[in-house]
């Protein structure tokens, strides 16, 4: 089952979105930590075509999530 990435990138009550150079950064909003953890698990399971990189706090709970499209050349990739 694929996730609707366009809808995800609109943001929501529990998270915001920053358009980064090589992908998108989703960040949890204060007071919505449980909802953001649930969203993180869903994105990790169903975001086809994206590399999903959770960025965790010292207590191992994700508060940010980086999504990098697999079809784009990364600016940090080694040049050949």
Secondary structure, DSSP 8 states (H G I E B T S, - for coil): ----HHHHTT-BTTEEEEEETTEEEEEE-TT-HHHHHHHHHHHHHH-TTEEEEEEE-TTS-EEEEEEEETTS--TTS---
